[in-house]
């Protein structure tokens, strides 16, 4: 549990919120007396995707790299 004075919290709130771990509590103090708590609502951190995890699962056809038909290009204009 971190304790922070209100003035310091106002100055660095975004930094304190980004450092808050899931389930952790930040206690706001006024002249070193606790007045409020801020709790993280985040669950566990999302796992980072593994690059190359689907290698060999599908093939991109050569037609994918060909130019689009004119009627589809006109729809985007």
Phi, psi and omega in degrees: 000124179264142176245131184222136174287151186303316181300316179294322179294321179296323182287321188238030186301314182297324178293317179296321180292321179290333179277348183290123178277159178304128180084353181281155183240137174249120182262123177270133182239147173245110185055048178065015174252123181300132179234338182201162176235144172242125181247146177283132177265353180294144173275208177294155177294141179289138179291145179285139180293144178274126179287130179085011182294332182258017182301129179084358182280332180208162179239139176270120181291155180297332180295342178299328184268358178282154179298150179288153176298154185300322181294328176287321178296323179295327179296332180276347182271000000 
